[in-house]
């Protein structure tokens, strides 16, 4: 899995046996080289020679995925022949389900060639073809591993964008993107500190939330839209933030903007959760943003009495959950089982997701 935070690739080895919950056996990660990260970010907007550049970036990404696979095999003493398939999400560079498309860069044929293992890729396009958002796809996996009998449980993935999975006690599962997760925080930290992200949210913690800026950001129509809904850099990006700042009578200090962006993520998540699942008993947080102490503090304050803990407490560390979800989705594909939930994505019905590239 490589997500919209553009920090790198996470891979897991997921073991699954009939009648038992899936189990993560190993984890490996590789950071994006700076040039690849910059190119993937640039490919989120129109530019010269996009098809050529996108193809080359996809090849580089596949080579990085192959390094992660090799590390997982090396760490566990397994061989390619022991693995059923690789579930490869690819790198999202455009997400426009309202126009009928979503684009995840990847070179799955090259990945299969490098690893000698079958690859399942292109998970989102079939759901979009069926009229869905193509996202989020993780709620079905979250139910498989995190649901609790008799309790309404929510799972929050804090990646570049934040999404909620709502696991109701009556068996219903809903989910949607709430809005920005780390994407604006990382952009602002890079712009003003030169760091790829605000480690532990320390810089945000040094600032003061600007109430007018927060109110203005929360007025974006996306937050009030009903689900099914999903979002990405097509909606929330540097120019969006610049427009919000330009409307202020006086520019805030950079650390105050960072504090406000942290509050934006926390408030948008808490407000969405309270609307969609008023009886929530607890929230499990995962994704890279779950390691941001300032963001978690603000989220817990916004949630009030609703307890919030990390997915680590349920046996899967926060940074491993989404990669595990796409391994599980690859297994669904191999078994000819649906991977989407129409109540979540808005698709016309359940669909087997992904395309298979044999070893």
C-alpha positions as CSV (number, residue, x, y, z in Angstrom):
1,X,0.0,0.0,0.0
2,X,1.2,3.5,-0.8
3,X,-1.3,6.2,0.1
4,X,-2.0,9.8,-0.4
5,X,0.5,10.9,2.3
6,X,3.2,10.0,-0.3
7,X,5.6,8.9,2.4
8,X,6.4,5.5,1.1
9,X,5.3,1.8,0.8
10,X,3.9,-0.4,3.6
11,X,3.7,-4.1,3.0
12,X,2.4,-7.0,5.2
13,X,2.3,-10.7,5.0
14,X,-1.2,-11.7,5.8
15,X,-2.0,-15.3,6.8
16,X,-5.6,-16.5,6.6
17,X,-7.2,-19.8,7.5
18,X,-10.8,-20.9,7.2
19,X,-12.8,-20.0,10.3
20,X,-10.0,-17.8,11.8
21,X,-9.5,-14.0,11.5
22,X,-6.7,-12.9,9.2
23,X,-3.3,-12.5,11.0
24,X,-0.4,-10.2,10.1
25,X,2.8,-12.3,10.1
26,X,5.3,-9.6,9.1
27,X,5.6,-5.9,8.1
28,X,8.1,-4.1,5.9
29,X,8.3,-0.5,4.7
30,X,10.3,1.6,2.3
31,X,10.3,5.4,2.0
32,X,9.8,7.0,-1.3
33,X,13.0,8.5,-2.8
34,X,12.6,12.3,-2.9
35,X,12.5,12.5,-6.7
36,X,9.8,9.8,-6.9
37,X,7.7,11.5,-4.2
38,X,8.0,14.8,-6.0
39,X,7.0,13.3,-9.3
40,X,4.0,11.5,-7.9
41,X,2.8,14.7,-6.3
42,X,3.3,16.6,-9.5
43,X,1.2,14.0,-11.4
44,X,-1.8,14.8,-9.3
45,X,-2.2,17.9,-11.5
46,X,-2.0,18.4,-15.3
47,X,1.4,18.9,-16.7
48,X,3.6,18.2,-19.8
49,X,4.1,14.6,-21.1
50,X,1.9,13.1,-18.3
51,X,1.5,9.7,-20.0
52,X,5.2,9.2,-20.4
53,X,6.1,10.5,-16.9
54,X,3.2,8.5,-15.3
55,X,4.4,5.2,-17.0
56,X,8.0,5.8,-15.7
57,X,6.8,6.6,-12.2
58,X,4.6,3.4,-12.2
59,X,7.7,1.4,-13.1
60,X,9.7,2.9,-10.2
61,X,6.8,2.3,-7.9
62,X,6.6,-1.4,-8.9
63,X,10.4,-1.8,-8.2
64,X,9.8,-0.3,-4.8
65,X,6.9,-2.7,-4.2
66,X,9.2,-5.6,-5.2
67,X,11.8,-4.5,-2.6
68,X,9.1,-4.6,0.1
69,X,8.0,-8.1,-1.1
70,X,11.6,-9.3,-1.0
71,X,12.0,-7.9,2.5
72,X,8.9,-9.7,3.7
73,X,10.1,-13.0,2.3
74,X,13.6,-12.6,3.7
75,X,12.3,-11.7,7.1
76,X,10.0,-14.7,7.3
77,X,12.1,-17.3,5.5
78,X,9.4,-17.9,3.0
79,X,9.7,-18.2,-0.8
80,X,7.6,-16.8,-3.6
81,X,6.0,-20.2,-4.0
82,X,4.6,-19.9,-0.5
83,X,2.5,-16.8,-1.4
84,X,-0.9,-16.9,-3.1
85,X,-0.8,-13.4,-4.4
86,X,0.3,-9.8,-3.9
87,X,-2.5,-7.2,-3.4
88,X,-1.0,-4.0,-4.9
89,X,-3.1,-0.9,-4.5
90,X,-1.0,1.5,-6.6
91,X,-0.6,5.2,-6.2
92,X,-3.7,7.4,-6.6
93,X,-3.0,10.4,-8.7
94,X,-6.5,11.3,-9.8
95,X,-9.8,10.4,-8.2
96,X,-12.9,11.7,-10.0
97,X,-15.7,9.2,-9.5
98,X,-18.3,11.8,-10.4
99,X,-16.7,11.7,-13.9
100,X,-16.5,7.9,-13.8
101,X,-12.8,7.4,-13.3
102,X,-10.1,6.9,-10.7
103,X,-6.4,6.5,-11.5
104,X,-3.9,4.4,-9.4
105,X,-0.4,4.3,-11.0
106,X,1.2,0.9,-10.9
107,X,2.9,-1.6,-13.1
108,X,1.4,-4.9,-11.9
109,X,2.7,-6.9,-14.8
110,X,6.3,-5.7,-13.9
111,X,5.7,-6.5,-10.2
112,X,4.6,-10.0,-11.1
113,X,7.6,-10.5,-13.3
114,X,10.0,-9.2,-10.6
115,X,8.6,-11.3,-7.8
116,X,7.4,-14.4,-9.5
117,X,4.1,-14.1,-7.6
118,X,0.6,-13.4,-8.9
119,X,-0.5,-9.8,-8.5
120,X,-4.0,-8.5,-7.9
121,X,-4.3,-4.8,-8.8
122,X,-6.7,-2.0,-9.9
123,X,-9.2,-2.6,-7.1
124,X,-11.2,0.6,-7.4
125,X,-12.2,0.9,-11.0
126,X,-14.8,-1.9,-11.0
127,X,-16.7,-0.2,-8.2
128,X,-16.6,3.1,-10.0
129,X,-17.8,1.4,-13.2
130,X,-20.8,0.1,-11.2
131,X,-21.6,3.7,-10.2
132,X,-19.7,3.7,-6.9
133,X,-17.1,6.1,-5.4
134,X,-14.4,3.4,-5.6
135,X,-13.7,4.3,-2.0
136,X,-13.4,3.6,0.8
137,X,-12.8,-0.1,0.3
138,X,-11.4,-0.9,3.7
139,X,-14.7,-1.1,5.7
140,X,-15.3,-4.8,4.8
141,X,-11.9,-5.7,6.2
142,X,-12.4,-3.6,9.2
143,X,-15.6,-5.5,10.0
144,X,-13.7,-8.8,9.5
145,X,-11.1,-7.9,12.1
146,X,-12.5,-5.2,14.4
147,X,-16.2,-5.7,14.8
148,X,-17.5,-6.3,18.4
149,X,-20.7,-8.2,19.1
150,X,-23.4,-5.9,20.5
151,X,-21.4,-2.7,20.0
152,X,-21.3,0.2,17.6
153,X,-17.6,0.5,16.8
154,X,-16.0,3.1,14.4
155,X,-12.6,2.7,12.7
156,X,-10.7,5.8,11.6
157,X,-8.0,5.6,9.0
158,X,-5.8,8.7,9.2
159,X,-3.8,8.7,6.0
160,X,-3.4,11.7,3.6
161,X,-7.2,11.7,3.8
162,X,-9.3,10.5,6.7
163,X,-12.0,7.8,6.3
164,X,-14.4,6.3,8.7
165,X,-15.7,2.7,8.8
166,X,-18.9,2.4,10.9
167,X,-19.4,-1.2,12.2
168,X,-22.9,-1.2,13.7
169,X,-24.0,-3.8,16.2
170,X,-26.9,-4.9,14.0
171,X,-24.5,-6.0,11.2
172,X,-24.7,-2.9,9.0
173,X,-21.4,-1.4,7.7
174,X,-21.1,2.1,6.4
175,X,-18.1,4.2,5.6
176,X,-16.9,7.4,3.8
177,X,-14.1,9.9,3.6
178,X,-14.4,12.6,6.2
179,X,-12.0,15.0,4.5
180,X,-8.3,15.9,4.9
181,X,-6.2,13.7,7.2
182,X,-2.5,14.5,6.9
183,X,-2.4,15.9,3.4
184,X,-2.6,19.6,4.3
185,X,-0.6,19.2,7.5
186,X,2.2,17.6,5.6
187,X,2.1,20.3,2.8
188,X,2.3,23.1,5.3
189,X,5.1,21.5,7.3
190,X,7.1,21.0,4.2
191,X,6.5,24.5,3.0
192,X,7.5,26.2,6.3
193,X,9.9,23.8,8.1
194,X,11.4,21.9,5.2
195,X,10.4,18.6,6.9
196,X,8.2,16.1,5.1
197,X,5.8,16.0,8.0
198,X,5.3,17.5,11.5
199,X,6.7,14.8,13.7
200,X,4.3,14.0,16.6
201,X,2.5,17.2,15.7
202,X,5.0,19.1,17.8
203,X,4.9,22.2,15.6
204,X,1.1,22.2,15.5
205,X,1.1,22.0,19.3
206,X,3.2,25.2,19.5
207,X,0.5,27.2,17.6
208,X,-3.0,28.5,18.5
209,X,-6.1,27.5,16.5
210,X,-7.5,30.4,14.5
211,X,-11.3,30.2,15.0
212,X,-12.1,32.2,11.8
213,X,-9.9,30.1,9.6
214,X,-11.3,26.8,11.1
215,X,-14.8,28.0,10.6
216,X,-14.1,29.0,7.0
217,X,-12.5,25.6,6.2
218,X,-15.3,23.7,7.8
219,X,-17.8,25.6,5.6
220,X,-16.5,23.8,2.5
221,X,-19.5,22.0,1.0
222,X,-17.8,18.6,1.1
223,X,-18.1,18.3,4.8
224,X,-21.9,18.7,4.7
225,X,-22.4,16.3,1.8
226,X,-24.2,13.0,2.7
227,X,-22.5,9.7,2.1
228,X,-21.6,7.9,-0.1
229,X,-18.7,10.2,-0.7
230,X,-15.0,10.2,-1.2
231,X,-12.3,12.8,-1.7
232,X,-8.7,13.4,-2.5
233,X,-6.1,15.9,-3.7
234,X,-8.6,16.8,-6.5
235,X,-10.6,18.6,-3.8
236,X,-8.2,19.5,-1.0
237,X,-4.8,20.8,-2.0
238,X,-2.4,23.6,-1.7
239,X,-4.4,26.1,-3.8
240,X,-7.5,25.2,-1.7
241,X,-5.6,26.2,1.4
242,X,-4.2,29.3,-0.2
243,X,-7.8,30.4,-1.1
244,X,-8.8,30.0,2.6
245,X,-5.9,32.0,3.8
246,X,-6.4,34.8,1.2
247,X,-9.9,35.4,2.6
248,X,-8.5,36.4,6.0
249,X,-8.0,40.0,6.9
250,X,-4.6,39.2,8.4
251,X,-2.3,36.3,7.7
252,X,-1.8,34.0,10.8
253,X,1.6,32.8,12.0
254,X,2.6,29.6,10.2
255,X,2.4,27.5,13.4
256,X,-1.1,28.8,14.0
257,X,-2.1,27.6,10.6
258,X,-0.7,24.2,11.4
259,X,-2.6,24.1,14.6
260,X,-5.8,25.0,12.8
261,X,-5.2,22.3,10.1
262,X,-4.8,19.8,12.9
263,X,-8.1,21.0,14.4
264,X,-9.8,20.8,11.0
265,X,-9.0,17.1,10.7
266,X,-10.1,16.4,14.3
267,X,-13.4,18.5,14.1
268,X,-14.4,17.1,10.7
269,X,-13.9,13.5,11.9
270,X,-15.7,14.1,15.2
271,X,-18.7,15.9,13.6
272,X,-19.1,13.3,10.9
273,X,-18.9,10.5,13.4
274,X,-21.5,12.1,15.7
275,X,-23.9,12.5,12.8
276,X,-23.5,9.1,11.3
277,X,-23.1,6.9,14.5
278,X,-24.5,8.8,17.5
279,X,-24.4,5.6,19.6
280,X,-20.7,4.9,18.9
281,X,-19.1,3.0,21.9
282,X,-15.5,3.6,20.8
283,X,-13.2,4.7,18.0
284,X,-10.1,2.8,16.8
285,X,-7.6,4.9,15.0
286,X,-5.1,3.6,12.4
287,X,-2.9,5.0,9.6
288,X,0.2,7.1,9.8
289,X,-1.7,10.0,11.3
290,X,-2.5,7.9,14.4
291,X,1.1,8.4,15.4
292,X,0.6,12.2,15.5
293,X,0.2,12.9,19.2
294,X,-1.2,16.4,18.7
295,X,-3.8,15.3,16.2
296,X,-4.9,12.4,18.5
297,X,-5.1,14.8,21.5
298,X,-7.4,17.2,19.5
299,X,-9.5,14.3,18.2
300,X,-10.0,12.9,21.7
301,X,-11.1,16.4,22.9
302,X,-13.5,16.7,20.0
303,X,-15.0,13.3,20.6
304,X,-15.8,14.1,24.3
305,X,-16.7,10.9,26.2
306,X,-16.2,8.5,23.3
307,X,-13.0,6.6,24.0
308,X,-10.4,6.6,21.2
309,X,-7.5,4.0,21.1
310,X,-5.1,2.8,18.4
311,X,-5.7,-0.4,16.4
312,X,-2.5,-1.7,18.1
313,X,-4.7,-2.6,21.0
314,X,-6.6,-5.0,18.7
315,X,-3.5,-6.7,17.4
316,X,-2.7,-4.8,14.2
317,X,-0.4,-1.8,14.5
318,X,-1.8,1.4,13.1
319,X,0.6,1.6,10.1
320,X,-0.1,-1.9,9.0
321,X,-3.9,-1.9,8.8
322,X,-4.4,-0.5,5.2
323,X,-1.8,-2.8,3.7
324,X,-3.4,-5.7,5.4
325,X,-6.8,-4.6,4.0
326,X,-5.5,-4.8,0.4
327,X,-4.0,-8.3,1.0
328,X,-7.4,-9.3,2.3
329,X,-9.1,-7.8,-0.8
330,X,-6.7,-9.7,-3.0
331,X,-7.8,-12.9,-1.3
332,X,-11.4,-11.9,-1.9
333,X,-10.6,-11.6,-5.6
334,X,-8.9,-14.9,-5.8
335,X,-11.9,-16.6,-4.2
336,X,-14.4,-14.8,-6.5
337,X,-15.9,-12.9,-3.7
338,X,-17.0,-9.2,-3.6
339,X,-14.7,-6.7,-2.1
340,X,-16.9,-3.6,-2.1
341,X,-19.8,-2.8,0.1
342,X,-22.5,-1.0,-2.0
343,X,-23.9,0.7,1.2
344,X,-20.4,2.3,1.6
345,X,-19.4,3.2,-2.0
346,X,-22.9,3.6,-3.6
347,X,-22.2,1.0,-6.3
348,X,-25.1,-0.7,-8.0
349,X,-24.2,-4.0,-6.2
350,X,-21.5,-6.2,-4.8
351,X,-18.6,-6.6,-7.2
352,X,-15.5,-8.8,-7.4
353,X,-12.7,-6.2,-7.5
354,X,-9.3,-6.1,-9.1
355,X,-7.5,-7.6,-12.1
356,X,-5.3,-10.7,-11.8
357,X,-1.8,-10.8,-13.3
358,X,-0.6,-14.4,-13.0
359,X,3.0,-15.2,-11.9
